[in-house]
Amino acid sequence: MIIVLQKEATEKQLQDIVDKIKGYGLEPHVIVGVARTVIGLVGDKQGLEPRVFEGMPGVEKAVPIMAPYKLASRDAKAEDTLIRVGDTLIGGGELIYMAGPCAVESREQILETAYAVKEAGASILRGGAFKPRTSPYSFQGLGETGLQYLAEAGQAAGLLTVSEVVDPSDVDLVSKYVDILQIGARNMQNFALLRRVGQTRKPVLLKRGLSATIEEWLMAAEYIMSEGNYQVILCERGIRTFETATRNTLDVGAIALVRQLSHLPVVADPSHATGRRDLVVPAGCAAVAAGAQGLLVEVHPNPDAALSDGAQSLTPKQFEQMVGAVAQVAKSVTPEPTKYWWNRNAV
């Protein structure tokens, strides 16, 4: 259930409503939007009727939410959530590029990459320091040293940073060095980790799991939001299907659908979705045409020598060309800022 407040509702009326919600043993989540403020109710609401709140001063209406993801739902917040990190706005009308190597391999490598992707149009530098690999014998990352190199490179090039955290005990450590915490596909349903990053106030990039349904993906976001962190960025990175020609299958339809179901920003990872360097650009274009508000792209100065995911990594020059190609697609499908041709509110 959500409680929609009247535009002229006072702070005292808001507090009275919050107190009453807590009196029922529920947890209130106040979500302030551009057009309205709503309060999401989290907990066991069995038998609780909307009329309990509808007569209270300051309440416009109380609306049951049928979707299991209450806080992430469009019913809880009609307008898109905008996440500001430094001077970068994620979820607005401008495409955001997060680019860099799969893994930080050395100080020189990440510095070279940072300057190159910045020049090409990226605003966020990505790089893994803790790498959950399929094989225990594959390169596992440089750990805290890698985070230090990433932070140094981001600061030198004027870029924000994002890196994956894989263990709840590492959240504080990773948070010291990066601007955005990434939850990888293999950890999408690591509920202890989701709750822990939800207790921070760092933006969280939440990748869709290998075989996760859209509802499971949004419920993972709900875990983070239920802890009070509403700065969640959803990332479609391809799902596992019967197809073996590509590493995964980019679910383009999911991007368009989630933009309707949720107010959270949605980005796409065409690198992991395809696993092939020659398919990253067309897959990125398709994702943006479907409504992705940003792209997460693997870029390496020398992909053939990369210690991780070289086959799907672009060279800096290829990334620069990609930004140009994607810009043309974005321009064709977004004649007005933040309005995509498929948007249910625009047709």
LOLUMRO-916024 format. One line per field, with one value per atom (N, C-alpha, C): atom name; x, y, z. Coordinates in steps of 0.02 Angstrom, whole numbers, plus 50000, padded with zeros to 5 digits. Last residue first. Example, Ala and Ser with C-alpha at 12.3 -4.5 7.8 and 13.67 -1.06 7.14 Angstrom:
! residues 2
atome	N  CA  C  N  CA  C
x	50642  50684  50645  50660  50615  50660
y	49888  49947  50002  49716  49775  49835
z	50354  50357  50394  50390  50390  50390
//
This chain:
! residues 347
atome	N  CA  C  N  CA  C  N  CA  C  N  CA  C  N  CA  C  N  CA  C  N  CA  C  N  CA  C  N  CA  C  N  CA  C  N  CA  C  N  CA  C  N  CA  C  N  CA  C  N  CA  C  N  CA  C  N  CA  C  N  CA  C  N  CA  C  N  CA  C  N  CA  C  N  CA  C  N  CA  C  N  CA  C  N  CA  C  N  CA  C  N  CA  C  N  CA  C  N  CA  C  N  CA  C  N  CA  C  N  CA  C  N  CA  C  N  CA  C  N  CA  C  N  CA  C  N  CA  C  N  CA  C  N  CA  C  N  CA  C  N  CA  C  N  CA  C  N  CA  C  N  CA  C  N  CA  C  N  CA  C  N  CA  C  N  CA  C  N  CA  C  N  CA  C  N  CA  C  N  CA  C  N  CA  C  N  CA  C  N  CA  C  N  CA  C  N  CA  C  N  CA  C  N  CA  C  N  CA  C  N  CA  C  N  CA  C  N  CA  C  N  CA  C  N  CA  C  N  CA  C  N  CA  C  N  CA  C  N  CA  C  N  CA  C  N  CA  C  N  CA  C  N  CA  C  N  CA  C  N  CA  C  N  CA  C  N  CA  C  N  CA  C  N  CA  C  N  CA  C  N  CA  C  N  CA  C  N  CA  C  N  CA  C  N  CA  C  N  CA  C  N  CA  C  N  CA  C  N  CA  C  N  CA  C  N  CA  C  N  CA  C  N  CA  C  N  CA  C  N  CA  C  N  CA  C  N  CA  C  N  CA  C  N  CA  C  N  CA  C  N  CA  C  N  CA  C  N  CA  C  N  CA  C  N  CA  C  N  CA  C  N  CA  C  N  CA  C  N  CA  C  N  CA  C  N  CA  C  N  CA  C  N  CA  C  N  CA  C  N  CA  C  N  CA  C  N  CA  C  N  CA  C  N  CA  C  N  CA  C  N  CA  C  N  CA  C  N  CA  C  N  CA  C  N  CA  C  N  CA  C  N  CA  C  N  CA  C  N  CA  C  N  CA  C  N  CA  C  N  CA  C  N  CA  C  N  CA  C  N  CA  C  N  CA  C  N  CA  C  N  CA  C  N  CA  C  N  CA  C  N  CA  C  N  CA  C  N  CA  C  N  CA  C  N  CA  C  N  CA  C  N  CA  C  N  CA  C  N  CA  C  N  CA  C  N  CA  C  N  CA  C  N  CA  C  N  CA  C  N  CA  C  N  CA  C  N  CA  C  N  CA  C  N  CA  C  N  CA  C  N  CA  C  N  CA  C  N  CA  C  N  CA  C  N  CA  C  N  CA  C  N  CA  C  N  CA  C  N  CA  C  N  CA  C  N  CA  C  N  CA  C  N  CA  C  N  CA  C  N  CA  C  N  CA  C  N  CA  C  N  CA  C  N  CA  C  N  CA  C  N  CA  C  N  CA  C  N  CA  C  N  CA  C  N  CA  C  N  CA  C  N  CA  C  N  CA  C  N  CA  C  N  CA  C  N  CA  C  N  CA  C  N  CA  C  N  CA  C  N  CA  C  N  CA  C  N  CA  C  N  CA  C  N  CA  C  N  CA  C  N  CA  C  N  CA  C  N  CA  C  N  CA  C  N  CA  C  N  CA  C  N  CA  C  N  CA  C  N  CA  C  N  CA  C  N  CA  C  N  CA  C  N  CA  C  N  CA  C  N  CA  C  N  CA  C  N  CA  C  N  CA  C  N  CA  C  N  CA  C  N  CA  C  N  CA  C  N  CA  C  N  CA  C  N  CA  C  N  CA  C  N  CA  C  N  CA  C  N  CA  C  N  CA  C  N  CA  C  N  CA  C  N  CA  C  N  CA  C  N  CA  C  N  CA  C  N  CA  C  N  CA  C  N  CA  C  N  CA  C  N  CA  C  N  CA  C  N  CA  C  N  CA  C  N  CA  C  N  CA  C  N  CA  C  N  CA  C  N  CA  C  N  CA  C  N  CA  C  N  CA  C  N  CA  C  N  CA  C  N  CA  C  N  CA  C  N  CA  C  N  CA  C  N  CA  C  N  CA  C  N  CA  C  N  CA  C  N  CA  C  N  CA  C  N  CA  C  N  CA  C  N  CA  C  N  CA  C  N  CA  C  N  CA  C  N  CA  C  N  CA  C  N  CA  C  N  CA  C  N  CA  C  N  CA  C  N  CA  C  N  CA  C  N  CA  C  N  CA  C  N  CA  C  N  CA  C  N  CA  C  N  CA  C  N  CA  C  N  CA  C  N  CA  C  N  CA  C  N  CA  C  N  CA  C  N  CA  C  N  CA  C  N  CA  C  N  CA  C  N  CA  C  N  CA  C  N  CA  C  N  CA  C  N  CA  C  N  CA  C  N  CA  C  N  CA  C  N  CA  C  N  CA  C  N  CA  C  N  CA  C  N  CA  C  N  CA  C  N  CA  C  N  CA  C  N  CA  C  N  CA  C  N  CA  C  N  CA  C  N  CA  C  N  CA  C  N  CA  C  N  CA  C  N  CA  C  N  CA  C  N  CA  C  N  CA  C  N  CA  C  N  CA  C  N  CA  C  N  CA  C  N  CA  C  N  CA  C  N  CA  C  N  CA  C  N  CA  C  N  CA  C  N  CA  C  N  CA  C  N  CA  C  N  CA  C  N  CA  C  N  CA  C  N  CA  C  N  CA  C  N  CA  C  N  CA  C  N  CA  C  N  CA  C  N  CA  C  N  CA  C  N  CA  C
x	50120  50080  50006  50186  50200  50158  50171  50143  50151  50239  50165  50132  50365  50342  50266  50420  50379  50346  50499  50440  50392  50543  50556  50491  50595  50535  50554  50706  50677  50613  50682  50720  50679  50616  50610  50648  50657  50650  50641  50729  50713  50709  50767  50711  50692  50871  50814  50754  50965  50934  50871  51005  50971  50934  51071  51011  50971  51177  51130  51065  51242  51213  51163  51294  51238  51204  51399  51344  51282  51481  51452  51393  51515  51479  51446  51587  51524  51482  51703  51658  51589  51756  51742  51693  51776  51728  51709  51877  51812  51758  51979  51955  51887  51998  51974  51947  51926  51984  51957  51812  51827  51894  51796  51817  51833  51771  51713  51731  51892  51855  51796  51938  51966  51925  51901  51851  51879  52055  51984  51942  52177  52175  52103  52212  52175  52174  52269  52313  52278  52172  52198  52245  52146  52101  52130  52225  52248  52206  52148  52197  52223  51972  52040  52090  51809  51858  51927  51643  51711  51759  51510  51549  51619  51351  51410  51451  51247  51279  51341  51082  51154  51181  50951  50972  51048  50859  50914  50939  50761  50749  50803  50781  50728  50716  50889  50826  50767  50984  50965  50899  50992  50972  50948  51039  50973  50947  51167  51118  51047  51223  51215  51165  51224  51183  51172  51315  51244  51199  51432  51403  51331  51456  51444  51409  51494  51422  51406  51631  51597  51522  51662  51679  51640  51553  51590  51600  51467  51530  51574  51336  51355  51418  51320  51262  51281  51439  51423  51363  51421  51482  51468  51306  51309  51372  51218  51287  51293  51112  51124  51199  51003  51059  51069  50873  50892  50950  50810  50846  50870  50645  50718  50752  50512  50536  50612  50444  50482  50504  50372  50354  50385  50432  50361  50343  50560  50551  50478  50536  50555  50549  50508  50456  50473  50629  50568  50515  50709  50727  50665  50650  50650  50666  50678  50609  50605  50811  50793  50723  50911  50837  50816  51040  51018  50942  51102  51052  51027  51280  51213  51164  51376  51388  51323  51311  51333  51340  51280  51320  51346  51194  51265  51309  51032  51077  51150  50949  50976  51028  51007  50955  50986  51040  51060  51000  51036  51017  51037  51102  51093  51078  51102  51167  51163  51026  51013  51079  51028  51071  51052  50963  50954  50996  51014  51017  51013  50954  50967  50963  50936  50979  51001  50871  50829  50870  50894  50934  50894  50816  50820  50862  50793  50840  50851  50716  50682  50727  50807  50766  50732  50859  50903  50863  50744  50784  50827  50708  50665  50702  50800  50803  50763  50748  50815  50825  50628  50626  50694  50676  50647  50640  50718  50765  50739  50598  50652  50704  50530  50505  50559  50608  50603  50579  50705  50648  50649  50875  50823  50766  50989  50926  50867  51089  51097  51031  51018  51049  51047  51056  51008  51044  51146  51142  51090  51134  51110  51102  51227  51214  51197  51186  51200  51180  51251  51212  51234  51264  51298  51249  51225  51190  51227  51193  51237  51195  51098  51110  51161  51105  51046  51054  51214  51223  51162  51149  51206  51217  51049  51030  51088  51131  51083  51063  51200  51237  51190  51094  51134  51173  51053  51010  51046  51098  51136  51103  51044  51002  51042  51151  51087  51040  51275  51256  51188  51296  51298  51276  51294  51240  51238  51349  51354  51298  51326  51307  51305  51433  51402  51386  51423  51435  51398  51502  51444  51464  51622  51562  51498  51753  51712  51651  51822  51859  51815  51743  51794  51823  51667  51635  51686  51751  51740  51710  51742  51805  51795  51606  51638  51703  51591  51553  51586  51645  51688  51653  51551  51605  51650  51471  51446  51501  51554  51545  51520  51574  51550  51535  51560  51571  51538  51631  51588  51609  51632  51665  51621  51648  51603  51642  51679  51701  51647  51692  51666  51688  51836  51781  51757  51955  51892  51831  52075  52040  51975  52112  52157  52121  52004  52018  52063  52018  51957  51968  52145  52132  52070  52123  52173  52160  52026  52010  52059  52101  52040  52023  52202  52220  52159  52122  52164  52183  52069  52024  52063  52186  52149  52101  52213  52261  52227  52107  52109  52159  52108  52083  52088  52144  52198  52173  52073  52075  52130  52082  52030  52029  52106  52126  52069  52061  52063  52083  52040  52109  52117  51908  51948  52020  51800  51854  51892  51711  51685  51737  51749  51758  51730  51728  51700  51701  51852  51821  51794  51880  51863  51823  51896  51951  51943  51850  51841  51904  51790  51849  51840  51734  51721  51786  51704  51755  51739  51591  51603  51653  51576  51577  51591  51641  51618  51621  51694  51627  51601  51825  51774  51703  51897  51901  51845  51869  51847  51845  51936  51862  51833  52071  52043  51966  52092  52099  52065  52069  52029  52032  52170  52101  52057  52284  52278  52206  52250  52259  52252  52247  52184  52190  52382  52326  52263  52458  52466  52407  52416  52406  52409  52334  52393  52375  52208  52266  52330  52043  52101  52163  51935  51975  52031  51866  51832  51868  51900  51915  51873  51770  51834  51844  51627  51672  51738  51470  51515  51563  51382  51427  51471  51217  51275  51317  51120  51147  51211  51007  51072  51097  50891  50886  50951  50917  50891  50889  50982  50909  50877  51104  51086  51010  51207  51138  51120  51358  51325  51255  51431  51398  51361  51396  51439  51402  51258  51322  51373  51088  51144  51205  50961  51014  51073  50790  50853  50905  50652  50700  50765  50513  50577  50619  50350  50404  50468  50274  50256  50313  50296  50324  50314  50217  50244  50271  50190  50133  50157  50310  50285  50225  50405  50351  50335  50493  50522  50468  50413  50450  50478  50355  50315  50352  50346  50398  50362  50230  50266  50322  50087  50154  50191  49978  49973  50042  49954  49999  49999  49815  49850  49894  49820  49813  49850  49738  49780  49766  49742  49713  49763  49779  49737  49703  49801  49801  49753  49787  49846  49848  49703  49722  49787  49629  49676  49692  49551  49518  49564  49636  49607  49572  49678  49720  49685  49580  49611  49650  49551  49510  49537  49632  49652  49614  49647  49609  49634  49731  49732  49699  49738  49680  49678  49912  49852  49796  50034  49975  49910  50187  50127  50065  50289  50275  50212  50287  50322  50309  50214  50207  50238  50268  50261  50258  50199  50229  50215  50235  50198  50235  50210  50246  50204  50218  50183  50231  50298  50227  50192  50425  50417  50345  50425  50428  50420  50486  50469  50479  50435  50465  50441  50457  50433  50471  50405  50458  50431  50367  50351  50413  50332  50387  50369  50211  50236  50292  50138  50195  50225  50046  50021  50079  50123  50079  50050  50178  50220  50179  50066  50092  50134  50062  50006  50028  50179  50170  50114  50151  50207  50198  50047  50034  50088  50115  50058  50043  50205  50230  50174  50118  50160  50183  50069  50023  50061  50187  50155  50106  50213  50260  50229  50057  50110  50157  49998  50008  50067  49967  49975  49985  49951  50006  50020  49918  49896  49954  50000  49985  49959  49959  49975  49953  50023  49980  50003  50020  50053  50000  50042  50000  50044
y	50421  50402  50411  50447  50492  50476  50356  50422  50470  50247  50242  50310  50264  50279  50281  50247  50192  50208  50358  50348  50295  50441  50391  50378  50585  50554  50505  50655  50604  50573  50783  50756  50711  50729  50774  50743  50630  50698  50750  50498  50545  50616  50425  50399  50445  50494  50475  50451  50509  50568  50551  50377  50413  50474  50354  50316  50353  50443  50450  50412  50394  50461  50472  50274  50273  50341  50323  50284  50284  50389  50425  50389  50284  50342  50381  50203  50181  50239  50275  50266  50244  50261  50327  50323  50123  50153  50223  50112  50081  50110  50177  50204  50176  50091  50160  50191  49931  49976  50046  49832  49877  49911  49662  49730  49769  49532  49576  49649  49468  49457  49504  49495  49531  49525  49450  49472  49513  49480  49461  49492  49523  49466  49441  49569  49579  49515  49567  49551  49556  49610  49543  49520  49744  49690  49620  49866  49810  49749  49956  49982  49929  49922  49904  49930  49927  49958  49943  49882  49863  49889  49986  49958  49941  50024  50001  49961  50161  50099  50086  50232  50232  50164  50212  50280  50286  50117  50119  50191  50107  50150  50152  50047  50019  50059  50115  50122  50097  50064  50135  50148  49933  49946  50018  49951  49922  49937  50002  50043  50017  49890  49953  49999  49802  49785  49848  49866  49858  49842  49862  49924  49915  49724  49771  49835  49639  49646  49698  49628  49653  49663  49571  49641  49669  49472  49479  49553  49461  49425  49430  49510  49478  49436  49556  49529  49490  49613  49547  49515  49728  49688  49618  49798  49759  49715  49833  49811  49768  49974  49909  49896  50050  50051  49981  50140  50076  50088  50213  50218  50149  50175  50175  50181  50159  50227  50231  50018  50048  50119  49979  49951  49988  50046  50057  50035  50002  50074  50091  49867  49891  49967  49863  49846  49873  49900  49939  49926  49796  49866  49910  49681  49693  49765  49684  49696  49711  49647  49715  49732  49552  49556  49628  49472  49537  49541  49324  49351  49417  49288  49289  49315  49260  49242  49238  49184  49242  49220  49058  49098  49161  48987  48983  49025  48992  49016  49013  48964  48907  48927  49091  49056  48995  49205  49141  49107  49381  49323  49259  49546  49484  49427  49651  49629  49563  49793  49733  49713  49869  49855  49789  50003  49936  49926  50088  50090  50018  50164  50101  50111  50243  50259  50195  50222  50225  50239  50142  50168  50165  50079  50151  50182  49947  49967  50042  49936  49926  49942  49947  50005  49998  49817  49874  49933  49743  49727  49787  49796  49809  49795  49740  49812  49830  49612  49623  49697  49635  49618  49625  49655  49712  49698  49522  49578  49639  49453  49438  49494  49509  49518  49505  49464  49536  49549  49321  49352  49427  49271  49304  49329  49208  49177  49208  49299  49260  49230  49455  49389  49350  49624  49569  49502  49731  49693  49637  49883  49815  49779  50001  49975  49901  50117  50046  50029  50257  50230  50158  50250  50250  50226  50241  50291  50301  50077  50132  50185  49982  50020  50076  49918  49959  50002  49840  49900  49947  49744  49783  49846  49688  49726  49770  49626  49677  49720  49533  49586  49643  49451  49484  49542  49404  49449  49484  49383  49377  49427  49395  49368  49349  49446  49482  49458  49393  49412  49446  49374  49314  49330  49505  49459  49400  49622  49583  49534  49779  49710  49671  49915  49870  49803  50077  50006  49963  50226  50183  50111  50282  50323  50283  50204  50213  50256  50194  50210  50228  50159  50209  50235  50052  50119  50175  49945  49968  50038  49940  49949  49977  49917  49978  49992  49791  49850  49915  49672  49717  49783  49595  49621  49670  49552  49603  49634  49539  49511  49566  49603  49534  49504  49747  49721  49652  49825  49774  49758  50001  49937  49889  50161  50107  50042  50339  50269  50221  50490  50452  50379  50579  50532  50505  50650  50685  50642  50587  50601  50640  50577  50609  50629  50508  50576  50612  50385  50424  50497  50345  50358  50400  50328  50376  50395  50228  50293  50346  50124  50148  50218  50103  50124  50155  50062  50122  50148  49945  50000  50066  49868  49886  49944  49854  49890  49912  49775  49845  49885  49668  49684  49758  49630  49655  49674  49477  49548  49565  49345  49363  49437  49251  49312  49337  49077  49139  49198  48972  48981  49044  48955  48980  48994  49012  48967  48996  49120  49052  49001  49248  49215  49144  49395  49328  49292  49503  49473  49403  49656  49590  49555  49757  49743  49675  49819  49770  49760  49972  49929  49883  50121  50057  50016  50290  50240  50176  50400  50354  50301  50470  50509  50467  50466  50432  50481  50524  50543  50508  50513  50488  50504  50559  50597  50577  50455  50524  50565  50351  50349  50417  50396  50382  50383  50409  50469  50458  50273  50328  50389  50200  50190  50249  50246  50254  50249  50203  50274  50288  50066  50100  50175  50037  50016  50057  50085  50114  50099  50002  50074  50106  49853  49890  49964  49798  49754  49788  49792  49835  49790  49714  49710  49762  49766  49718  49716  49943  49872  49828  50060  50042  49967  50165  50128  50115  50221  50194  50148  50356  50302  50285  50412  50407  50346  50527  50460  50461  50642  50631  50560  50657  50654  50639  50551  50611  50602  50446  50441  50501  50530  50466  50459  50663  50646  50582  50719  50675  50657  50783  50825  50785  50668  50723  50769  50596  50576  50627  50586  50631  50606  50508  50495  50540  50516  50545  50536  50418  50436  50461  50476  50441  50465  50481  50509  50470  50404  50406  50430  50292  50354  50357  50182  50219  50287  50137  50158  50198  50094  50158  50182  50016  50018  50088  50004  50012  50022  49981  50044  50057  49852  49911  49976  49714  49765  49832  49646  49630  49680  49741  49713  49700  49806  49735  49703  49921  49905  49829  50021  49957  49947  50188  50144  50078  50324  50266  50213  50502  50435  50383  50619  50623  50556  50675  50617  50629  50783  50781  50723  50699  50763  50756  50540  50580  50646  50453  50508  50554  50356  50404  50462  50258  50318  50373  50164  50179  50245  50136  50187  50206  50027  50096  50149  49904  49934  50005  49760  49833  49865  49625  49650  49725  49627  49586  49614  49685  49730  49691  49669  49628  49673  49787  49743  49703  49955  49891  49850  50080  50041  49973  50237  50166  50129  50389  50349  50276  50524  50464  50429  50682  50642  50582  50745  50723  50687  50793  50812  50794  50745  50814  50837  50652  50660  50733  50568  50636  50640  50444  50454  50521  50364  50427  50439  50219  50245  50306  50142  50192  50213  49981  50028  50077  49931  49935  49986  49925  49880  49879  50020  49957  49907  50128  50099  50032  50167  50130  50097  50237  50178  50135  50341  50293  50230  50409  50380  50328  50452  50406  50371  50541  50482  50430  50637  50601  50537  50683  50647  50608  50747  50692  50650  50847  50796  50735  50918  50887  50832  50965  50919  50883  50966  50996  50942  50962  50927  50958  51010  51060  51027  50897  50943  50991  50750  50810  50857  50593  50652  50708  50426  50486  50547  50281  50336  50398  50114  50179  50230  49940  50000  50062
z	48721  48662  48676  48836  48780  48719  48934  48947  48888  48888  48892  48904  48768  48836  48839  48646  48670  48737  48622  48580  48607  48773  48722  48684  48844  48817  48761  48889  48935  48909  48771  48827  48871  48614  48672  48730  48529  48502  48556  48540  48594  48566  48432  48473  48530  48371  48331  48372  48472  48443  48405  48492  48546  48519  48370  48388  48440  48381  48325  48340  48493  48496  48440  48448  48496  48499  48368  48339  48384  48462  48405  48375  48546  48574  48517  48456  48483  48510  48437  48380  48403  48566  48540  48481  48566  48612  48589  48471  48458  48503  48542  48479  48461  48654  48663  48599  48609  48616  48628  48706  48651  48663  48755  48771  48707  48737  48733  48748  48752  48690  48682  48882  48825  48762  49012  48964  48906  49091  49101  49046  49056  49102  49113  48887  48949  48991  48765  48821  48888  48680  48669  48725  48719  48738  48730  48773  48732  48748  48847  48799  48751  48854  48876  48825  48913  48869  48898  48926  48943  48890  48976  48921  48944  49007  49043  48993  48966  48946  48989  48995  48999  48978  48985  48999  49007  48867  48916  48923  48769  48827  48879  48650  48692  48755  48602  48566  48608  48690  48695  48659  48642  48711  48720  48512  48523  48593  48539  48503  48514  48601  48638  48605  48494  48552  48595  48406  48387  48446  48496  48471  48449  48522  48577  48552  48423  48435  48489  48419  48359  48368  48543  48530  48471  48634  48571  48555  48737  48743  48682  48754  48692  48698  48884  48850  48787  48921  48948  48912  48836  48835  48860  48860  48798  48794  48987  48980  48918  49020  48990  48985  49144  49097  49071  49214  49184  49136  49367  49303  49280  49431  49438  49370  49421  49413  49415  49331  49386  49369  49219  49284  49342  49111  49126  49197  49113  49113  49127  49098  49164  49168  48959  49008  49077  48897  48886  48939  48948  48960  48952  48900  48973  48988  48765  48787  48861  48764  48746  48770  48836  48839  48827  48761  48783  48779  48815  48770  48797  48819  48849  48796  48720  48790  48828  48570  48609  48682  48531  48485  48519  48610  48626  48580  48682  48630  48652  48785  48749  48698  48902  48865  48832  49027  48999  48966  48986  49026  48990  48998  48962  49010  49082  49057  49020  49142  49102  49069  49294  49236  49203  49389  49363  49300  49527  49454  49429  49671  49637  49562  49798  49741  49705  49914  49855  49792  50058  50003  49938  50154  50155  50100  50145  50197  50198  50035  50099  50158  49932  49948  50016  49929  49941  49966  49901  49960  49979  49777  49835  49901  49693  49705  49767  49698  49724  49738  49633  49704  49736  49505  49540  49615  49480  49475  49514  49489  49536  49538  49379  49447  49499  49273  49286  49357  49325  49293  49309  49302  49342  49300  49264  49245  49282  49303  49242  49217  49365  49371  49307  49328  49326  49328  49438  49377  49383  49506  49518  49451  49579  49512  49519  49701  49688  49617  49792  49736  49722  49970  49905  49851  50096  50056  49990  50164  50146  50111  50171  50233  50222  50052  50065  50127  50068  50026  50034  50152  50176  50133  50074  50134  50157  49979  49958  50018  50058  50025  50004  50094  50147  50117  49969  50007  50064  49823  49886  49934  49699  49752  49814  49626  49626  49681  49609  49677  49681  49476  49519  49590  49428  49411  49458  49558  49496  49488  49610  49628  49564  49639  49590  49622  49703  49718  49667  49660  49649  49664  49697  49702  49696  49797  49737  49751  49921  49859  49800  50026  50038  49972  49980  49984  49996  50002  49933  49932  50145  50111  50041  50168  50195  50159  50103  50082  50106  50142  50103  50084  50202  50245  50208  50096  50142  50185  49941  50008  50054  49823  49820  49888  49726  49793  49796  49582  49612  49683  49551  49556  49595  49479  49499  49499  49490  49486  49509  49392  49447  49439  49330  49321  49388  49310  49322  49310  49301  49238  49247  49436  49388  49324  49492  49514  49463  49425  49420  49438  49469  49397  49388  49607  49583  49510  49606  49635  49610  49548  49516  49541  49641  49573  49538  49749  49755  49687  49698  49715  49721  49689  49629  49641  49825  49782  49717  49867  49887  49846  49725  49791  49806  49598  49641  49711  49527  49542  49592  49491  49539  49558  49348  49383  49427  49375  49335  49379  49456  49433  49389  49479  49536  49516  49350  49370  49428  49353  49348  49370  49475  49411  49412  49545  49553  49485  49585  49527  49543  49645  49671  49616  49554  49600  49633  49393  49447  49488  49339  49345  49404  49257  49288  49291  49272  49258  49294  49197  49253  49231  49084  49145  49206  48916  48977  49036  48801  48823  48885  48761  48715  48738  48869  48806  48759  48957  48973  48909  48899  48899  48917  48915  48849  48849  49052  49009  48941  49088  49115  49071  49025  49006  49028  49093  49020  48997  49223  49209  49134  49209  49226  49214  49173  49130  49145  49280  49213  49168  49384  49389  49319  49326  49348  49351  49314  49311  49336  49350  49357  49362  49233  49294  49292  49124  49168  49235  49102  49096  49143  49052  49082  49077  49079  49036  49071  49069  49119  49082  49008  48990  49050  48994  49037  49016  48900  48908  48950  48973  48941  48954  49045  48973  48938  49189  49157  49081  49244  49238  49207  49333  49303  49303  49321  49335  49297  49393  49344  49367  49486  49436  49384  49611  49591  49544  49559  49588  49565  49569  49557  49596  49493  49542  49525  49479  49455  49510  49434  49486  49454  49341  49343  49402  49423  49381  49390  49513  49442  49399  49636  49611  49536  49662  49718  49697  49536  49577  49637  49489  49463  49504  49622  49573  49550  49723  49656  49603  49833  49830  49760  49802  49820  49807  49721  49730  49740  49696  49758  49772  49642  49628  49693  49698  49687  49673  49820  49764  49756  49868  49872  49811  49917  49859  49871  49985  50001  49947  49958  49948  49971  50028  49968  49955  50190  50146  50088  50273  50230  50182  50404  50373  50333  50365  50402  50366  50294  50329  50366  50245  50198  50232  50333  50324  50284  50331  50395  50391  50200  50233  50302  50162  50145  50183  50294  50240  50226  50336  50343  50282  50313  50348  50356  50306  50300  50344  50299  50297  50292  50358  50352  50357  50265  50321  50308  50219  50213  50275  50128  50189  50178  50068  50057  50123  50038  50091  50075  49926  49944  50001  49858  49907  49925  49688  49749  49795  49586  49587  49653  49619  49595  49603  49777  49704  49684  49911  49888  49813  50008  49943  49916  50158  50128  50064  50220  50177  50140  50376  50325  50286  50426  50417  50361  50552  50484  50480  50668  50661  50591  50680  50654  50644  50716  50767  50745  50598  50644  50699  50549  50513  50560  50641  50638  50602  50611  50678  50677  50480  50493  50560  50508  50466  50478  50583  50613  50574  50488  50547  50581  50398  50376  50436  50482  50456  50432  50500  50558  50535  50373  50403  50463  50276  50317  50345  50108  50172  50210  49985  50038  50107  49907  49892  49949  50004  49970  49959  49981  50019  49975  49969  49929  49969  50026  50046  50008  49965  49970  49990  50000  50000  50000
//
